[in-house]
Amino acid sequence: MGADDLELLQGTLDVLVLKALVFGPRHGYAVARWIHDTSDDELSVEDRALYVALHRLEERGWVASEWGLSDNNRKAKYYQLTAAGRRELRARTARWTRYVAAVTKILHA
């Protein structure tokens, strides 16, 4: 896998995580569950990849986190979008929409 492939994969996961957080703060497991459920069980995110992505997004200032209690009363780190994260999500959604449209045109040619 080349650097471009890795960047595409990271970019894909990043935009999915940002989208999962647009509905409000979630802990990591809830983010992964939302992606899985919303994709009709087509996409699964490995724990390590998810937390690497969450930390990367936090370092970029697109996500903020704080500790809280989960539904089952366990300590969990909750992530939420920042204003910069919302702007980034809008920009990435527009790019992904153009990309998907272009690939779809090619595949259906």
Helices and strands as residue ranges (DSSP letters): H 3-21, E 26-27, H 28-38, H 47-59, E 63-69, E 75-81, H 83-107
